[in-house]
């Protein structure tokens, strides 16, 4: 099986050199007995200013179906707005899911994709997005349903602010609609320490049930032998109304402009099904952009 995986990964890398914009592979846990060097995520991406096709190939390695993260085309509507149509990620939250755009390995909250019609633009510095989504492609819910939502972003002083809202099951009586919302900010302290923060309430109208995510990094980084620029970071993110959390400590290396390498130590405060503490993990990720 390992030989098959290695051959497949090799073919993926070669094909990406010719056709793709980004390829990334996440290995872990390197401290585990059997999981080391087994891909946990394999992604392949083609993207431009007005289009994107992004595949998650992880399940395909095990003989399962190919998963499409994104497949959309953007059309300009004059000088004031754009219309995007296709399979599009929800405009909800700050942290991206693409490995090349995410400083760490651990997946911050990503709320999936849907067949969507999305409008976006900018008005006097206020970035805006409105969308209508049909979840007929999702496996989470067996019945077709729709969502609507919006996101606003604005920069003031040294802060980049964002707010997102999503109504699930729009127009439905069973189940009744639920409301998701989030607030995020980005701030750079003394031009050296980057803070990314997100507070959100998902799938529950109880205002007291909230989770948050924070990521601190040393933006200038430092030179590391052979691996180029290294940016250290620390992440803290909660789940279950902040009753459990994960902490991540890692390094993001950039040997050159087209390569990223990440090494991350991940701790989990939760327990497994047997009630035992969850072991810490050492994860490794390598990716290329073209």
Helices and strands as residue ranges (DSSP letters): H 2-19, E 22-27, E 39-48, E 51-56, H 58-61, E 67-77, E 81-89, G 99-101, E 113-123, E 126-134, E 146-156, E 159-168, E 178-189, E 193-201, E 211-218, E 222-224, E 228-239, E 244-256, E 259-268, E 281-289
